[in-house]
Amino acid sequence: MNHGSFPLKNRSVMPATSADDFIDLDMLLAAARRQLRLVGLFALLGLMLGALYLVFTPSLYTASTRILLDDSLTKFAEDKQTPPAGPQADAMVLSEVEILKSSRLARSVVMDQKLQDNDAFLNPPRSPLAWFKATVKSVAGLSSPVSSNENARIGKAVGLLQSRLRAERVGRSLVIELSFEDHDPRLAGAITRAYADAYLSDHLNANFDATQRATVWLQGRLDDLRSSSQEAALAVEQFRARTGLTAARGELMSEQQLSDLNSQVILAQADTANAFARYNQFKAIVDNGPDNAVKNATIPAEKGTSGNNTNAINEMKSRYLSISKREQDISSRFGEDHAQAVALRREEADLTRQIFAELQRLTESYRNEYQVAKSREDSLRTNVRELSGKNSMTGKDQVELRNLEQKSQALATLYQAFLARYEEAAQQRSFPIAQARVISQADDPTTASSPRKSMVLGLSLVLGLFAGVAGGAVQEFRERFFRTGDDVRDSLDLNFLGYLPRVGNRLVETAGKAATNGEKARQPGPETVTPRMLRVAINAPSSSFAETLRNVKLAADVVLHHSPCKVIGFVSVLPREGKTTVAANFAGLLAANGARTLLIDADLRNPGLSRSLPLPEKGLVEAIVGDVRWQNVCLTDRKTRLTILPTVGRRRLSHTSELISGPAMASLIEEMRASFDYIVVDLPPLGPVVDAKAFAPLADGFVMVAEWGATPRVLVRSILQTERQIAARTLGIVLNKTDMKKLARYGQLGGAEQYLDRYGSYYVEEVSPGAKTGRMEKA
């Protein structure tokens, strides 16, 4: 099938290596479609491996139980505080989990269940993976020999028990789930139940051992504290007696005396103030003189002896006032010289002297009373100062006494606290309830827990898919070859002339059936083609193979329309890309269409085309050197009238490039142009030799043949960039040996490769009835 367009003039190769920066989903889908078979193969292989694993892996049964850490079980016998919360509870649960995993608990279970004597437990069936690991360790010398003594068997049983045991916290609760797996379901259930019983027994034993040790220690500590407390109390009393710091009603005697004296000083001070006030009052009355003292003084009433005096003074003052009033009344009536008025004045003067004398005596009495109160107050203050000085002298002794009392009190308090703890420990020592209980009893499992068939098969399938995807990705990343016409245009900027199906399929086999019995094909060797491979386009003219060659002819006619005779060289980059087959079929198709065509085998070092022909004695080399005329060594196909100039390679030539590009070869080409419309030249590959480069000036154009899925794009681009003269005359590229069934996988969505099957009705891949292969004869 042909694809591509043809330029109106020759173009040079401009590599286009830029790519989009974003991910092309179409390319990813196309790659996935291409690698779908590989991914499916790996997925099937993964399922098969998973099935084999299930077949050879022994089943495991898991028994589980749940244990609740419950402090409330002992609330009626113990004075428990609020249960811990948060991090403390987490730490407590994790500690219990580690206890369940401990070797001490595992050893107790082993001894209880006699697992050291259970061969089925000590030597369980192994999976292929475990067997392989054990074999590798044994070969490498990493595994230690197993001893047959009792201790070694117990140690092995403990190790196996710990390896198969799982203990973990259930969420954020105080519940621990304990599970054990074994190949025997009854043994798994028995061990799990034994583990729960051993854990509860261990709790009781731990509590008993702890309280027993605490009781013994507390008993000794109590004896020490009792003697220390008694010694401290005795030291307090001895110090108190030695220093005289006797106490009564909770206070020292000196402190009580000082308190009483202070009270008396306060009372004495009040009495002194009162006496001084009265003394000053009466002294002021006396100091005013007799007349003023009698007329103006106000005498307060007093209690006691002084009160009697003041009452007498008040009575005399009343008499004085009464006499003075009568005297004034008589004087006003009878005159001041009246005898009664004079007598009243004498009596008034006598009362005045008596009142003043009484005031003087009373004032002196109050002065004496004040002096007595003042003396008593001074005496009391002196006693207070003396007692205060004495107390200050005993301050250091009081400080020492307080230190001794505090020490005695602290020892007494500590003794009481330890005594309470001792009594509590003595009561809890025989307490028969553990702080945990089983809330889910372990039963014998009825179904296997491992391996899980659905999970193993699903995981095997997923792993197989991943491996297939990885393998497909590796293949896609290694893809560096020509697959589609877009690869040709993007990498080389050259015309893409079409796909040629791989020779050897049904098309070629059908063409081979048309060969005559007299023409036997030789065994193909290096760079050798069979006769039927050279006539595919002739025997199947309506095939896609022939259609692609017609597209090559059209490209040559369009580009080389100015040349009456077109010299077209067929080249490739690597050997064995089918260049000779394409050149021979192209020449045969031209000749079958009536064009005068000459096919030259110009691969002087490895003439693969000539090996499939009945060779004459001489060939192209002899014609170039002038030993024979080229017309005499040509072969002609009777059916298509195709003329072939072979190369008789009887000896290895070292100067082939000089022969094929020399003047003699140029003269031959010019002479041949007059006799033919097309001259098809089968040239050596561009990579190993320079013959094609040397022949470039003699050719009008080149057709490059690249093997589909085998020719590296980078290699083709680098050679064409080096061989500018050939690149400038290249008509296009043909992808040979194309797998037409796989081609659609490499095309982009919407590309022409996706719709190749729709063109099947336009091609007839079978040989026309009666088609025969023509014989070769000398021209």
C-alpha positions in Angstrom: 0.0 0.0 0.0 1.3 3.4 -0.9 1.4 6.6 1.2 3.0 10.0 0.6 3.3 12.9 -1.7 6.0 13.6 -4.3 8.0 16.8 -4.5 8.4 18.8 -7.7 12.1 19.2 -7.0 14.7 17.4 -5.0 15.0 18.1 -1.3 17.7 17.7 1.2 17.3 15.8 4.5 16.3 18.1 7.4 15.9 16.1 10.6 12.8 16.9 12.6 13.5 15.8 16.1 11.3 18.2 18.0 8.5 16.7 20.1 5.6 18.0 22.0 6.2 18.9 25.6 2.9 17.6 26.8 1.7 14.0 27.0 0.0 12.8 23.8 -2.9 10.6 24.9 -3.3 9.2 21.4 0.3 8.0 21.5 -0.3 6.4 24.9 -3.5 4.7 23.7 -1.7 3.4 20.6 1.2 2.1 22.7 -1.3 0.4 25.0 -3.0 -1.2 22.0 0.4 -2.4 20.7 1.5 -4.0 24.0 -1.9 -5.4 24.9 -0.9 -8.9 23.9 2.3 -8.7 26.0 0.4 -7.4 29.0 -2.2 -10.1 28.6 0.6 -12.7 28.4 2.2 -11.5 31.6 -1.2 -11.3 33.3 -1.9 -14.9 32.3 1.6 -15.9 33.5 0.9 -14.1 36.8 -2.4 -16.0 37.2 -0.6 -19.3 36.5 2.1 -18.5 39.0 -0.5 -17.6 41.6 -2.4 -20.9 40.9 0.9 -22.8 41.4 1.5 -21.0 44.6 -1.9 -21.9 45.9 -1.4 -25.6 44.9 1.9 -26.0 46.6 1.4 -23.7 49.6 0.0 -25.4 52.7 -3.1 -23.8 54.3 -2.9 -21.9 57.6 -5.7 -21.6 60.1 -5.9 -18.7 62.5 -7.7 -18.7 65.9 -8.2 -15.5 67.8 -9.4 -14.3 71.1 -9.9 -10.8 72.7 -8.8 -9.7 76.1 -10.2 -6.6 77.9 -7.9 -4.7 80.3 -10.6 -3.9 83.0 -9.6 -2.2 86.2 -13.2 -2.1 87.4 -13.0 -5.9 88.3 -11.2 -5.0 91.6 -13.2 -1.9 92.5 -15.0 -3.6 95.4 -11.8 -4.8 97.0 -9.3 -2.1 96.2 -9.3 1.6 96.6 -8.6 2.5 93.0 -8.1 5.9 91.6 -9.5 7.2 88.3 -8.3 5.0 85.4 -5.5 6.5 83.3 -6.5 8.3 80.1 -4.8 9.4 77.0 -1.0 8.7 76.6 -0.9 6.7 79.9 -3.6 4.4 78.7 -1.8 3.9 75.4 1.4 3.1 77.1 -0.4 0.7 79.4 -2.0 -1.2 76.5 1.3 -1.3 74.6 3.0 -2.7 77.6 0.5 -5.5 77.9 0.9 -6.3 74.2 4.7 -6.7 74.7 4.0 -9.0 77.7 1.9 -11.2 75.5 4.7 -11.4 73.0 7.4 -12.1 75.6 9.4 -15.3 75.6 8.6 -16.0 79.2 4.8 -16.3 78.4 5.6 -18.3 75.3 7.7 -20.7 77.3 4.9 -21.3 79.8 2.5 -22.1 76.9 5.0 -24.4 75.3 5.5 -26.3 78.6 1.7 -26.4 79.2 0.9 -27.8 75.8 4.0 -29.9 75.5 4.8 -28.4 72.1 8.5 -29.4 72.4 7.3 -33.0 71.8 4.9 -32.2 69.0 6.7 -33.0 65.7 3.9 -31.6 63.6 4.4 -28.2 65.4 8.2 -28.3 65.3 8.4 -29.4 61.6 5.4 -27.9 59.8 4.9 -28.2 56.0 6.6 -25.4 54.1 5.7 -23.4 51.1 7.9 -23.4 48.0 9.2 -19.9 49.0 10.0 -21.1 52.5 11.7 -24.2 51.2 13.8 -22.1 48.8 14.9 -19.8 51.5 15.8 -22.7 53.8 17.8 -24.3 51.0 19.7 -21.1 50.2 20.5 -20.6 53.9 21.6 -24.2 54.2 23.8 -24.0 51.1 25.3 -20.6 52.2 25.9 -22.0 55.7 23.7 -19.4 57.4 21.3 -21.8 59.1 22.5 -23.3 62.4 22.2 -27.1 63.0 19.3 -28.0 65.2 20.2 -29.9 68.4 18.1 -32.8 69.6 18.3 -32.1 73.3 15.3 -30.9 75.4 16.4 -27.3 75.8 17.0 -26.9 72.1 13.6 -28.3 71.3 12.0 -26.0 73.8 13.8 -23.0 72.4 12.8 -23.9 68.8 9.1 -24.3 70.0 9.3 -20.9 71.7 10.7 -19.3 68.6 8.0 -20.8 66.3 5.3 -19.9 68.8 6.4 -16.2 68.9 6.8 -16.0 65.1 3.2 -17.2 64.5 1.6 -15.2 67.3 0.1 -11.7 66.7 -1.0 -9.4 69.5 -2.3 -5.9 68.6 -4.6 -3.3 70.1 -8.1 -3.0 68.7 -8.5 0.6 67.7 -8.3 3.1 70.6 -9.9 0.7 73.0 -8.5 -1.2 76.0 -9.0 -4.5 74.1 -6.1 -6.6 72.8 -6.7 -9.1 70.0 -4.6 -12.2 70.3 -4.3 -14.6 67.3 -2.2 -17.6 66.4 -1.9 -19.5 63.1 -1.0 -23.1 62.5 -1.5 -25.7 59.9 -3.7 -27.7 62.3 -6.9 -25.8 63.2 -7.4 -27.7 66.5 -3.8 -27.0 67.6 -4.3 -23.3 66.7 -7.4 -23.0 68.8 -5.8 -24.9 71.8 -2.7 -22.7 71.7 -4.7 -19.5 71.6 -6.9 -20.5 74.5 -3.8 -21.6 76.4 -2.2 -18.3 75.7 -5.2 -16.4 77.2 -5.2 -18.6 80.3 -1.4 -18.2 80.7 -1.8 -14.4 80.4 -4.5 -14.2 83.1 -2.5 -16.5 85.4 0.6 -14.4 84.8 -1.5 -11.4 85.9 -2.5 -13.1 89.1 1.1 -14.4 89.8 2.5 -11.0 89.1 0.1 -9.3 91.5 0.8 -11.9 94.2 4.6 -11.6 93.7 4.5 -7.8 93.7 2.3 -7.6 96.9 4.4 -10.3 98.6 7.7 -8.4 98.0 6.0 -5.1 98.9 4.7 -6.6 102.2 8.1 -7.9 103.2 9.8 -4.6 102.4 7.1 -2.6 104.2 7.4 -4.8 107.3 11.1 -3.9 107.6 10.5 -0.3 106.8 7.8 -0.1 109.5 10.2 -1.4 112.2 12.7 1.3 111.2 10.2 4.1 111.1 8.7 3.0 114.5 12.0 3.2 116.3 13.0 6.5 114.5 9.6 8.1 115.5 10.0 7.1 119.1 13.5 8.4 119.3 12.5 11.7 117.8 9.6 12.1 120.3 11.9 11.3 123.2 14.4 13.9 122.0 11.7 16.6 122.0 10.7 15.9 125.6 14.3 15.7 126.8 15.2 19.0 125.2 12.1 20.7 126.6 12.9 19.5 130.1 16.6 20.5 129.7 15.8 24.1 128.5 12.8 24.7 130.8 10.5 25.3 127.9 7.5 23.8 129.8 4.2 24.2 128.1 0.7 24.5 129.5 -2.5 24.5 127.4 -0.3 24.4 124.4 1.9 27.5 125.3 5.1 28.0 127.2 4.8 29.3 130.8 7.0 32.3 130.0 4.7 33.2 127.1 1.6 33.0 129.4 3.3 35.2 132.0 4.3 37.8 129.5 0.7 37.8 128.1 -0.8 38.4 131.7 1.7 41.2 132.4 0.9 43.0 129.2 -2.8 42.8 130.1 -2.1 44.3 133.6 0.1 47.1 132.1 -2.8 48.1 129.9 -5.2 48.2 132.9 -2.6 50.1 135.0 -2.1 52.6 132.2 -5.8 53.3 132.1 -6.0 53.8 135.8 -3.1 56.2 135.8 -4.7 58.2 133.0 -7.9 58.4 134.9 -6.3 59.5 138.2 -4.2 62.1 136.4 -7.3 63.5 134.7 -9.1 63.9 138.0 -6.1 65.4 139.7 -5.7 68.0 136.9 -9.4 68.9 137.1 -9.4 69.6 140.8 -6.0 71.3 140.7 -7.4 73.7 138.1 -10.3 74.5 140.4 -8.1 75.2 143.4 -5.7 77.3 141.4 -8.5 79.7 140.6 -8.8 80.9 144.2 -11.5 80.4 146.9 -14.1 82.7 145.5 -13.9 81.4 141.9 -13.5 77.8 143.2 -16.8 78.1 145.0 -18.7 80.2 142.5 -17.6 78.7 139.2 -16.3 75.2 139.8 -18.4 72.3 138.9 -17.7 69.3 141.2 -18.4 65.9 139.5 -19.9 63.2 141.5 -17.4 60.4 142.3 -17.8 56.9 143.7 -15.9 55.6 146.7 -14.2 57.7 149.3 -13.5 60.5 147.0 -17.2 60.4 146.0 -18.2 61.1 149.6 -16.0 64.2 149.7 -17.4 65.5 146.5 -20.9 65.0 147.8 -20.1 67.0 150.9 -18.7 69.8 148.9 -21.7 69.9 146.7 -24.0 70.0 149.8 -21.9 72.9 151.2 -22.1 74.6 147.8 -25.9 74.2 147.9 -26.0 75.8 151.3 -23.7 78.5 150.1 -26.0 79.3 147.2 -29.1 79.3 149.5 -27.4 81.6 152.1 -26.2 83.9 149.3 -29.7 84.2 147.9 -31.2 85.0 151.3 -28.4 87.6 152.0 -29.2 89.2 148.7 -32.9 89.2 149.5 -32.5 90.7 152.9 -29.9 93.3 151.7 -32.4 94.4 149.1 -35.1 94.8 151.6 -33.4 96.0 154.7 -30.1 97.1 153.5 -26.6 95.7 153.6 -26.0 96.7 157.2 -28.9 94.8 158.5 -27.8 92.4 161.2 -29.3 89.4 159.6 -27.6 90.3 156.3 -24.2 90.7 158.1 -24.8 87.4 159.8 -25.6 85.7 156.5 -22.4 87.1 154.9 -20.3 85.8 157.8 -21.9 82.4 157.3 -21.3 82.6 153.6 -17.6 83.4 154.1 -17.3 80.5 156.6 -18.8 78.1 154.0 -16.5 79.4 151.4 -13.4 78.6 153.6 -14.8 75.1 154.3 -15.5 74.4 150.6 -12.1 75.6 149.5 -10.4 73.5 152.2 -12.4 70.5 151.1 -11.3 71.1 147.5 -7.7 71.3 148.6 -7.9 68.1 150.5 -9.6 66.4 147.6 -7.0 67.6 145.1 -4.2 66.3 147.4 -6.1 62.9 147.6 -6.3 62.7 143.8 -2.6 63.6 143.5 -1.7 60.7 145.8 -4.0 58.4 143.9 -2.3 59.4 140.6 1.2 58.8 142.1 0.2 55.3 143.3 -1.3 54.4 139.8 1.8 55.7 138.1 4.1 53.7 140.4 2.1 50.5 139.7 2.3 51.1 136.0 6.0 51.7 136.1 6.5 48.5 138.1 4.5 46.4 135.6 6.4 47.8 132.7 9.7 46.9 134.4 8.4 43.3 134.9 7.4 43.1 131.2 10.8 44.3 130.0 12.6 41.8 132.2 10.4 38.9 131.1 10.7 39.9 127.4 14.5 39.9 127.7 14.4 36.5 129.3 12.2 35.2 126.4 14.6 36.5 123.8 17.4 34.6 125.5 15.4 31.4 125.0 14.6 32.0 121.2 17.4 29.8 120.0 16.2 27.0 122.2 12.7 27.4 120.8 14.0 27.2 117.2 15.8 24.0 118.0 12.7 22.7 119.8 10.5 23.4 116.8 13.0 21.6 114.5 12.8 18.6 116.8 9.1 18.7 116.9 8.8 18.9 113.1 11.1 15.9 112.7 9.1 14.0 115.2 5.8 14.9 113.5 7.2 14.0 110.0 8.4 10.6 111.2 5.1 10.0 112.9 3.1 10.9 109.7 5.4 8.7 107.6 5.0 5.8 110.0 1.2 6.1 109.8 1.3 6.2 105.9 3.5 3.1 105.7 1.4 1.3 108.2 -1.7 2.0 106.0 0.2 0.7 103.0 1.3 -2.4 104.8 -2.2 -3.2 105.8 -3.5 -2.7 102.3 -0.8 -4.8 100.8 -1.5 -7.6 103.3 -5.1 -7.6 102.3 -4.4 -7.5 98.5 -1.8 -10.3 98.7 -4.4 -13.0 98.3 -6.8 -11.2 96.1 -8.0 -13.7 93.5 -9.1 -11.4 90.7 -7.0 -10.3 87.7 -7.4 -6.9 86.1 -8.2 -8.4 82.7 -10.8 -10.8 81.3 -11.5 -12.7 78.1 -14.4 -11.2 76.2 -14.1 -13.4 73.1 -13.3 -17.1 73.5 -11.0 -18.7 70.9 -12.7 -21.4 68.9 -11.2 -23.9 66.5 -11.1 -22.3 63.0 -13.1 -24.0 60.3 -11.7 -22.2 57.2 -8.2 -21.4 56.2 -6.9 -17.9 56.7 -3.9 -18.2 54.5 -3.3 -18.3 51.6 -6.4 -16.3 50.6 -7.2 -17.6 47.1 -9.0 -14.6 45.8 -6.4 -12.2 47.2 -3.5 -14.3 45.8 -5.1 -14.7 42.4 -6.0 -11.0 42.3 -2.5 -9.9 43.4 -0.9 -12.3 40.9 -3.1 -10.8 38.2 -2.2 -7.3 39.2 1.5 -8.1 39.5 1.3 -9.8 36.1 -0.4 -6.7 34.6 2.3 -4.4 36.2 5.0 -6.7 34.8 3.4 -6.6 31.4 3.0 -2.9 31.5 6.7 -2.5 32.5 7.7 -4.9 29.7 5.6 -3.0 27.2 7.0 0.3 28.4 10.5 -1.1 28.0 9.7 -2.2 24.5 8.1 1.2 23.7 11.2 3.1 25.1 13.4 0.8 23.0 11.4 1.6 19.9 13.9 3.3 17.6 12.8 2.0 14.3 10.6 2.9 11.3 7.0 1.8 11.8 4.8 4.3 10.0 5.1 6.9 7.3 4.9 9.6 9.9 8.2 8.2 11.4 9.8 8.7 8.0 8.5 12.2 7.5 9.3 13.3 11.0 12.8 11.9 11.2 14.1 12.4 7.7 11.8 14.9 6.0 11.6 12.6 2.9 8.8 11.2 0.9 7.3 8.0 2.2 6.5 5.7 -0.8 4.6 2.9 0.9 4.7 -0.4 2.8 5.9 -3.7 1.3 4.5 -6.8 3.0 7.0 -9.3 4.4 8.0 -11.7 1.6 7.3 -15.3 2.8 3.7 -15.0 3.7 0.7 -16.3 1.8 1.4 -13.9 -1.1 4.8 -15.2 -1.8 3.9 -18.8 -1.2 1.1 -18.4 -3.8 3.5 -16.8 -6.2 5.9 -19.6 -5.7 3.4 -22.2 -6.8 3.3 -20.6 -10.2 7.0 -21.4 -10.8 7.7 -24.1 -13.3 9.0 -27.5 -12.2 12.2 -27.0 -14.2 13.2 -23.9 -12.2 14.3 -25.1 -8.7 15.0 -22.5 -6.0 18.3 -22.5 -4.3 18.5 -22.5 -0.5 18.6 -18.8 0.6 21.9 -17.7 2.1 23.4 -14.4 3.2 22.2 -11.7 0.8 20.6 -14.4 -1.4 17.0 -14.3 -2.7 14.9 -17.1 -4.3 13.5 -16.8 -7.8 9.9 -16.7 -6.5 10.8 -13.7 -4.3 11.9 -11.8 -7.4 8.5 -12.3 -9.1 6.0 -11.4 -6.4 4.8 -8.2 -8.2 4.7 -9.9 -11.6 2.6 -13.0 -10.4 0.3 -10.9 -8.2 0.0 -7.6 -10.1 -3.2 -6.6 -8.1 -1.6 -7.0 -4.7 -0.7 -4.3 -2.2 3.0 -5.3 -2.8 2.7 -4.4 -6.5 0.7 -1.3 -5.7 3.5 0.1 -3.5 6.0 -0.5 -6.4 3.7 1.4 -8.7 3.7 4.3 -6.3 7.6 4.2 -6.5 7.3 4.3 -10.3 4.9 7.2 -10.1 7.3 9.1 -7.8 10.2 8.5 -10.2 8.1 9.6 -13.2 7.0 12.8 -11.4 10.4 13.8 -10.1 12.5 12.6 -13.1 10.0 13.5 -15.8 12.8 15.4 -17.7 14.9 12.3 -18.2 14.0 10.0 -21.2 15.9 7.2 -19.4 15.7 7.1 -15.7 18.6 5.6 -13.8 17.2 4.6 -10.4 19.5 3.2 -7.7 18.1 1.1 -4.9 20.0 1.4 -1.6 19.7 0.5 2.0 21.6 1.3 5.2 22.1 -2.2 6.5 22.4 -5.6 4.7 19.5 -8.0 4.5 16.8 -5.3 4.4 15.3 -6.7 1.2 16.8 -4.1 -1.1 17.6 -6.7 -3.8 14.0 -8.1 -3.7 12.5 -4.7 -4.0 14.7 -3.7 -6.9 14.0 -6.9 -8.8 10.3 -6.7 -8.3 10.3 -3.0 -9.2 12.2 -3.8 -12.4 9.9 -6.8 -13.2 6.8 -4.6 -12.7 8.2 -2.0 -15.1 9.0 -4.6 -17.7 5.6 -6.2 -17.3 3.9 -2.9 -18.0 5.8 -2.7 -21.3 8.7 -0.4 -20.4 12.1 -1.2 -21.6 13.8 -2.0 -18.3 17.3 -3.0 -17.4 18.2 -4.5 -13.9 21.8 -4.2 -13.0 23.3 -6.1 -10.0 25.8 -3.5 -9.0 26.7 -5.1 -5.6 30.1 -6.3 -6.7 31.1 -7.6 -3.3 27.9 -9.5 -2.5 25.8 -10.0 -5.6 22.7 -11.5 -4.0 20.5 -10.9 -7.1 22.9 -12.8 -9.4 23.0 -15.9 -7.1 19.3 -16.6 -7.9 19.9 -16.5 -11.7 21.5 -19.0 -14.1 24.8 -17.1 -14.4 26.8 -16.7 -17.7 30.5 -17.0 -17.8 31.0 -13.3 -17.5 29.1 -10.3 -16.1 29.2 -6.7 -15.2 32.8 -6.5 -14.0 34.0 -8.0 -17.3 31.8 -5.5 -19.2 33.3 -2.6 -17.3 36.9 -3.6 -17.9 36.1 -4.2 -21.6 36.6 -8.0 -21.8 33.1 -8.4 -23.2 30.3 -6.3 -24.5 27.5 -5.7 -21.9 24.9 -6.9 -24.4 26.5 -10.3 -24.5 26.3 -11.0 -20.7 22.7 -9.9 -20.1 19.9 -12.2 -19.3 16.3 -11.7 -20.5 13.0 -12.9 -18.9 10.9 -14.5 -21.6 7.6 -13.4 -20.0 8.3 -9.8 -19.1 11.2 -9.1 -21.4 13.2 -7.8 -18.4 16.9 -7.5 -19.1 19.2 -8.3 -16.3 22.9 -7.6 -16.1 24.3 -9.9 -13.4 27.6 -9.9 -11.6 29.7 -13.0 -11.7 31.4 -13.0 -8.4 34.1 -15.7 -8.8 36.7 -13.7 -6.9 36.8 -11.0 -4.3 37.4 -7.5 -5.6 39.0 -4.7 -3.5 38.5 -1.8 -5.8 34.8 -2.0 -6.5 34.1 1.7 -5.9 36.6 2.6 -8.7 35.0 0.1 -11.1 31.4 1.3 -10.4 32.1 5.0 -10.6 34.9 5.1 -13.2 34.7 6.3 -16.8 34.0 2.9 -18.1 30.9 2.6 -16.0 29.8 6.0 -17.0 30.2 5.1 -20.7 28.2 1.9 -20.1 25.3 3.9 -18.5 25.3 6.4 -21.3 25.2 3.6 -23.8 22.4 1.9 -21.9 20.3 5.0 -21.7 19.8 4.8 -25.5 18.3 1.3 -25.2 16.1 1.4 -22.1 13.4 3.6 -20.5 14.4 2.5 -16.9 17.7 1.4 -15.6 17.3 -0.1 -12.1 20.6 -0.5 -10.2 20.8 -2.8 -7.2 23.6 -1.0 -5.1 25.4 -2.2 -2.0 24.3 -0.9 1.4 25.4 2.6 2.4 26.8 1.6 5.7 29.7 -0.8 5.1 31.0 0.2 1.7 31.2 3.4 -0.4 30.1 1.9 -3.7 26.7 3.6 -3.6 28.2 7.0 -2.8 30.7 6.5 -5.7 27.8 5.7 -8.1 25.7 8.7 -7.1 26.9 11.0 -9.9 25.7 8.4 -12.5 22.2 8.0 -11.0 19.1 10.2 -11.6 17.5 9.2 -8.3 17.6 6.8 -5.4 15.0 4.7 -3.7 15.9 3.8 -0.1 14.7 0.5 1.3 14.4 0.3 5.1 13.2 -2.8 7.0 10.0 -2.2 9.0 10.7 -2.4 12.7 14.4 -3.2 12.3 16.2 -0.2 10.7 17.2 2.4 13.3 16.0 5.9 12.5 19.1 7.5 14.0 21.4 5.5 11.8 19.5 6.3 8.6 19.4 10.0 9.5 23.1 10.2 10.3 24.1 8.4 7.0 21.9 10.7 4.9 23.2 13.7 6.7 26.7 12.5 5.8 25.9 11.5 2.2 24.4 14.7 1.0 24.7 13.8 -2.7 22.6 10.7 -2.2 20.1 12.4 0.1 19.5 15.2 -2.4 18.6 12.6 -5.1 16.5 10.3 -2.9 13.0 9.9 -4.2 11.6 8.5 -1.0 11.7 5.6 1.3 10.0 2.2 1.2 9.4 0.2 4.4 10.0 -3.4 3.4 9.1 -6.6 5.3 6.1 -4.9 6.9 3.9 -6.9 9.2 0.6 -5.7 7.9 -1.4 -7.2 10.8 0.7 -5.2 13.4 0.9 -2.1 11.3 -2.4 -0.7 12.5 -1.1 -0.8 16.1 1.5 1.7 15.4 -0.6 4.2 13.6 -2.0 7.2 15.3 -5.7 7.5 15.9 -7.3 8.7 12.7 -4.1 7.8 10.7 -4.2 5.9 7.4 -2.8 2.8 9.1 -6.0 2.4 11.1 -8.0 1.9 7.9 -5.8 -0.5 5.9 -8.4 -3.3 6.3 -11.0 -1.3 4.5 -8.9 -1.3 1.3 -8.7 -5.1 1.2 -11.3 -5.3 -1.6 -9.0 -3.2 -3.9 -6.2 -5.8 -3.8 -6.0 -9.3 -5.0 -3.2 -11.1 -3.2 -3.5 -14.4 -5.1 -1.9 -15.3 -8.4 -3.9 -15.0 -11.5 -5.0 -18.4 -13.0 -2.4 -19.6 -15.5 0.3 -17.4 -14.3 3.7 -18.9 -15.0 7.3 -17.9 -14.3 9.3 -16.9 -17.3 12.7 -18.5 -18.0 15.9 -16.5 -18.2 17.9 -16.6 -21.4 20.8 -14.7 -22.8 20.0 -11.5 -24.6 
